[in-house]
Amino acid sequence: MTLVATFVRKAGRFTELIFASDSRLSGGSANDYAQKVFQLPRSDALFSFAGDTSYAYPLMNQMIRSIEAYPNSFDRRLPLPKLKGHILRVFQQSYSAIHSLPVGQKYPEDPDNFFVIGGFDWQTGTHGAWSLSFNPSVKAFAFRSILRGQMFCFTGDNIDAVKFATRSTYELLREKGKDQSEIDMEPFEILASVIKSGTYPGIGGAPQLGKCFQHLNTQLYQVLWPENGSGISHPHMTGRPLLPGERSVWPLFDPLKGFPSLPQESGDGDYAHAEDPASYDE
């Protein structure tokens, strides 16, 4: 299972599109080091996925390669709405190419997964995000806007978890005396609390975090998070704790302190894995 939080955060005079998710893949066993938040190669968009990796892996790789190979898309001249159309055609083509089905089976198995794709549209000057999933009734993929008229949205393959996280975010905003236009990191706070609670066993691992800025660039973050219930926090990169001595140039998000300032200077985003969080290089 997967729980993805997508939200628009106010940052002074500007806005940022945030993607956050858990890191667990499950299905007979659990893997908590699974990347679920990705950058698209055109640098103005992020995506996340949930569900069956036998479909998700080839689909997302075809999507990435198709963007890399087309200069107009890679350098962002192709705006987000047209990118969505191309992704839709690539996904449908890949599904339609499945062959050698069992005797008597007319169609391949329905893809049991979804993608969330979002970025900054330079034509409209706004952030947008959409879910992309398969409609079994018409045997076709379709996009659905998930931020129309609202500033945050949870998506996932556990509807109870999605409803709980959505309701809890509204409650947290009310407690803080805020409305949707004043969202900071409340959806991330709720995602983190769902992970920590263990209420939904398929949602776990360290949170993952990415941003899309109005200057048409994206950034993935390390997240400071307790490792394996030890109570000692370590930097995690796409769900995986850094090895002893391993370093990353990604900036570090500390849920207790917030974001470091960007752009990074003098190696501010360079952290070492250490037993004592106070000993991180800063």
C-alpha positions, 0 to 999 in steps of 0.5 A: 500500500501507499499513501501520497500527500500532494499539496501547495505550500506558501513560501513567502510570496511564492508557492511550492508543490510538495510530494510526500509519501511513505516508503513501504512496498508490501505483498507477502513481505515488506520492503521499507526502502522503496523509492516512491517520489521521483523527479521527471527529467524535464525538471519542472515536475514530480511523480509518485506511484502506488500499486503493482510494480510489475505494471508500474516499473515498465510504465514509469521507465517508458514515461521517463525515456520518452521525455528524455528522448524528445528535446521539446519535452526535456527542456520544458517547451512542451507545457504540462498539459501536452506532457500529460497527453503524451504520457497517456498515449505512452501508457496506453500503447504499453498496455495494448502491447501486452500479448501471449495471454492465457487461452480464453483471456481477451484483455491483459489484467487490469493495472492495479496501480496509479500515478500522481504527476504534478508540476508548475505550468509555465503557461498558466503560472500555477502548480497542478497535480493529477492522478493517472489510473486505469479505468477497467470499464473502458480499458484505458488510462485516464487523468484526474485533477486532484488539486482543483479547488483545494490545496492538498490531496491524499491519494493511495490504494487504501481508501480508509487511510486516505479518508483518515489522513484527509480528515486529520489534516482538516482537523489539524488546520482548524486547531492551528486556526488556519485555512487551506490557503495557509498550509505549511507542512500539515499534510506531511505531519499527518502522513508522518503520524500515520506511518508512526501509528502502524494502524495501516500495516502496508504504510510504513518506512521513512517519509519521502519528500520532494518539491517543485518550485516556480522557477521550474526546478525540482528538489528531492530531500533527505528526511531525518527519521528514526531508524527501525524503532531505535528512537535515534534519527538518521538521514533517509534518502528515498526511504533508505537510511544513509550508511555509516560514512555515506554522504548526500548533497541533497538538503536535509528536511528535519520534521522538527526544524523545517526546511533548510534555505535554498539554494544550498551554499558551503555544503549546507545540505551535506550530512553524514550518517552518525549515531548522534544526530548532534554530530552531523556535519553542518 
